[in-house]
Amino acid sequence: MPKESVDSHTENTDPDVAAALAQGPFHTALRAAIHARGLGLDRLRHRLLARDLNVSTTSLSYWQHGRTQPEHPKSIEAVAALEEILNLPNGSLRSLLGPRRARGPRSLRVKQRRPEAVIGGGVAMKELCDRLPAAREHNLDVVTEQVTATIDKDGRDAGHTVTMLVRARRNNVDRHIAMFRGDPGCDIESVRVLAHRDCVVGRIARHPQEPMLLAEILFGVTLDQNDTHLMEFEIVDGTGDRAQCYGHGFRYPVEHYTLQVRFDPEQLPRRVFRFAQSRLGTDLHETGSVVINNWMTAQISQSRVEPGALGIGWEW
């Protein structure tokens, strides 16, 4: 587009939106533009569908809250369409995305085993890991992990219970570091970590600005190489905004993983799906539908999980 056209379009842009486009970041500018146009995410999704661009409301919500960022070519194409739909200058949102980041299982396995890279959170997670350096160590293999997440009657993530069977990779291993990142609006100071079976909770590091924490889960015994330990703990939340997915990041292979998401009978989603990511914080890639059973539970189960992220998402 000629420079004159871009400048003219900018003059007609809401002042708050223009400031957000000038300063960034991407999610702030997108959120301001959506608010200024007064369009709901469902309407945006349908306008994108009319252009043969299938972007879920979950992805749109996460884009505008900074939890994920468009990276896939189709997602970038959708951002270009959003610029038109939201009456923004051509390229104004895309310019805030910066260069495309390296993605994919191979680069993830080789280069991205740092917690802040796989779990997400960037600098904030790095700062937490600096406070609990054991979070960066690979002292345990996860044999099996079962997570049961609960969504309350208001649609919020009320927390999750984790049952893990771990195996020591070396001698003198006595703890697991649990990592948690809450939904937008989460009050991290109110999040509790509870020990249920064959463990106790040690130190907890909470980030002062971001909804993230690390918690020591102490075994109460010291494992030698190849010893196993079965434990159960819970992270209790219920303070964030209405949830739209539950994802779990894996830095290393896991032999078997099961995730259950339990919904309140009074607040059932209209659609449920499973997704995969190269790491938490990137686009959600739907990999299939999930059925809610008679117990109001959606479940996925997978063996030989590779590094990356898996989860269950839904639309209200």
N, C-alpha and C positions, 0 to 999 in steps of 0.2 A: 504494500500500500504506500503511495507517495506520502512524504512527510507532511504535506499540507493537510491531507485527509486525516492522518493520525492526530495532528494538533487540533483540528476542528472537532473531532470526536471527543478528545480529551476535554475540550471546553464545555461540552454538553454532559460531561460525567459528573455525578454527585461529588461535592467537595471531599466528603469523607472517603469515598471510593477512590477518588483521584489521589488522595494522600496515601491510602493503603497501597495503591498500585506503584506509587513512587518509592515507598519505603519498604514494602514487603513485610513479612515473608509471604509466600504464596497462599497459605491457608487463611491468613488475616485478610488479604485482598479478596479472596474468593468469598469468604464469609460476609464481608462488607458489601460486595456486589450483589450477593443473593438477597441480603436484607434490604438493600436499596430498591431492588426490583420487586420485592414482596412475593417471591415465588417459593412455594413449598418444594421439598425435595422430590415428592412424588410427581409434581408437575414438571420439574426439571428432567426427571428420569423419562417421562413420556415424551417430552420434546426431543430428547436425545434419541429415543427409540424411533421417532419419526424420521430421524436421519440415519437409521440403521446402526446406531451406536448403543450397545447394551451396557449400561453402567448402573449397578444396583444403588438403591438409596443408602445402603450401608457404606459403600465406597464414597459416595458424595458427602455423606456426613463426616466420614473420617478425613476426607480431603480438607473440609472446611475447619476441622478441629486440629489439624496437624498430626493426626495419628498415623496416617499414611500419606504418600505422595505419588501422584501419577508418574509412572515410568514406562509401562508397556506402550508400544506404538499406538495401539487402539485407544489407550487412555490419553495419550497426548493429542490424538485426533479429537477425542471428546472434549478436552480442554479448549481446543480451537473452536469447537462448536459452542461451548459455553461462552466464549468471548462474544460471539454473535448474539446468542440468546439473551445475554445479560447487557447487551449494548455497550460493550467495552472495546477499546482500541485493539486492532488486530495485533496479536503477539504480546499483549500486555500481561496476560497471566502466564503464558509460556515462558516469557523472559525471566520470570521469578523462580522457575524450576531449576535453573542452573544446568550443568552438564549431567547427562545420564550416568547414574552410578553403576558400577559393575554388579551383575546379578547372576544368579544361577547356582545350581548345586555344586558345580566343580569349584568355582571361585570361593563359594561359601565354605566348603570343606577345607580348602587350602589356606584361605587368608582371613576368615572372619569368625574365629572361635572365641574372640573376646566377647564377654557378656554384653557390652554396650553395642556391639555390632549385630549380634544375633537377637538379643532380647529387645533391643531398641532403647531409645532414650538418650543416645549420644553422650554429650558432656555430662548430663545429670547422672546417668548410670555409671559412667567412668568415675565420677566423684564418689559415688557410693562404694564402688569397688576399691577405691583408694583407702576408704575407711575400713573395709573388710577384705583385705587382699586375698583371703582364701577363696573368694568368689571366682577368682581367675584360675585357680588350680584345677587340674583334672585328676582328682584322687579317687573318684568313684565311677564305676559303670552302672547304668540303670538297667536292671534286668527286666523289671515290669514297673509300670506306673499307671495308676488309675486315678483319674480326677473326676470329682462330681461337683459341678457348679450349680448354684441355685439362683434363679431369677425370681425376684419377689413380685408381689401383686401390683407394684408400681412400675414393673419392667426394669428394675435396677439389679445390678449384680450384687447379690447379698453375700457372696463369698464362695469359697470352694474348699473341699476336703481332698487331701492328697494321700494315697496309700502307695508306698514305694518299697520295692525290694532292690537294694543296692549291693554291689560287690566291690570290695577294696582293690585298687590297682597297686597298692604298695602297703608296707607295714605302717602302723601307728596312725591310722585314720579314725577320727572320732566324731566327724560332723559332716552335715550337708548344708549348703547355703541355698536357701529358698529365695527366689526373686519374684517380686510382684510389681506390676504396673497397673494402676487403676484407670477406670474410664474418666473422660473429662468430667470435672466437677467433684472428683473423689477428694475427700478430706483425709489425707494420708495419716494425720495424727490420730484419727479415730479408728483406723484399721487395726485389728487385733490379730495376733498369731497365737494359736492355741495348740498345745501338744496333747494328742489323744492316746497314742499307744507306743510304748517302747522308745520314747524320746522325751527330751525337755527342750524348751526354747531358751537360747542363750541371748547374745546381744542382737539388737535390732537397730539398723541404720536407716533413718528416714530422710528423704531429701527435703530441704526446706522450701523449695519452690515447686517441684514437680511431684505428681502422685505416684511415687516409687519408693520401694523399700527393699532391703536385704535383711534376712533373718537367719541366724545360726540355729540349725536343728541338731541338737547334741544327742548322740546315741546312748550315752551313759556307759558305754563300753568302748574299748579300743580294738579296732579290727586290724588283723594282719592281712597280707596280700591274699586275695581270693576268698577271704571271709565274707559272708553275706549278713545283711541286717534288714529286717522288715519293720517299717514304722508307719505311723499315721499322724498327720497334723492338719490343721485347718487355718485358713486365712479368712477372716470375717470382715466384710465391708458393708455395703448397703448405703453408701453416701454419694455415689456418683450420679451422673445423668442416666437417662434411660439407655440401657445396654442394647447393642445390636449385634454383638458377636462375643465369643470367648475363644481366644487363641493362645497357643502354647509354643514357646520357642525352644529349639533343641540345638545345643552347641555341638553335641557328639551323638553318635548313633545310639538308639534305644532299642532293646530287643522286642519289647511289646508295650504299646500305649493304648489306653482306653479313655475316652472322654464321654461323660454324661452331662447333659444340661437339663436341669429340671425346672419346668415352668409352673407358675401358679395357675390353677384351673381358671381363674378369673381374668388372666392376662396371657392368652395364647397367641403366638405369632401366626400370620397368615401364610408364611412360607419359611421353610428351614432348609439350609444347604450346608455342605461341608466345603472347606476351602483349604488351600495351601499357599504358602508364601516362601520366598527365598529367605526372608527374615521378617520378624515383626516390624511393622512400620512401612512396608511396601504394599503394593496393590494386593487386594484379596483376589485370588484366582479360584472361582468356583469349580469344584471337581465332582459334584453330584448332589442329588437331592437327599434329604434326610426326613424320615417319617417320625412323628411324635407318637409314642405308643400309648397304651391305655393308662399308664402311670404318669402321663404328661412329661415324658422324658425323651429327649433326642440323644442318640448315641453314635459314636464312631469308634472303630477299633482297628489298629494297624500294627503289623509285625515288621521288624527290621526298619524302623523309622530312621531316615537319614537326617543330617543337620538341616535346619530350616524351621518352618513353623507350620502347624496344623491347627484346625479349629472348626467350630460350628458357628455359622452366622444365621441371621433371620431377619425378616421384614415384618414390621407390625401392621 
